[in-house]
């Protein structure tokens, strides 16, 4: 990985920061490369992304760009990290605007932030959650942290609600968690220091995957032209149902 690449851990990068004029110049160049990469992604899609084309728009020869971004795969990785972090920032900002004890409201804010960003940035959402780019494999060591920010935010809401005695599906009939899942759920609980028990953690997983399924259906045009004229209302209904599935207190999910 070239020394000029953007760090995948955004807070750490912000804390250290480029200090010398040379480091600041490199950071600006990488930022310009990512900005142009976004534009090319929107116009041509991830499969057609070309580092040479980005270099041309930057006004330099391709060999100069390789000093900052090693190859096309490195550019894709930088675009992934950039998009994951922007989405994560918007989710965090939306959650921070809701009172901490309003657990249902925090869930709705998270879901709406994901949808709003996805509809505004469909090509970047597709890079993150659409079909894999042929021949590209994201380096887990660099993308896992940024890529799990939304699910960590969701699990934090569920865990906070559980610790406050506000996460429950008591009185409802629901299937028991299969024995084969308990080990996986225990690993997740330990990794993120969660107190949520198996049944509620499994339901939270369903809320997470269903949220992104609903967003993907809309972003990728799966509803068709005439089905559901008010998709914001539909999404609000989905959020209300998913909050109930997860065991969260009711919240106003209207757009």
Secondary structure, 3 states (H helix, E strand, C coil): CCCCCCCCCHHHHHHHCCCCHHHHHHHHHHHHHHHHHHHHHHHHCHHHCCHHHHHHHHCCCHHHHCCCCCCHHHHHHHHHHHHHHHHHHHHHHHHHCCCCCCHHHHHHHHHHHHHHHHHHCHHHHHHHHCCCCCCCCCCHHHHHHHHCHHHHHHHHHHHHHHHCCCCCCCCCCCCCCCHHHHHHHHHHHHHCCCCCCHHHHHHHHHHHHHHHHHHHHHHCCCCCCCCCCCHHHHHHHHHHHHHHHHCCCCCCCCC
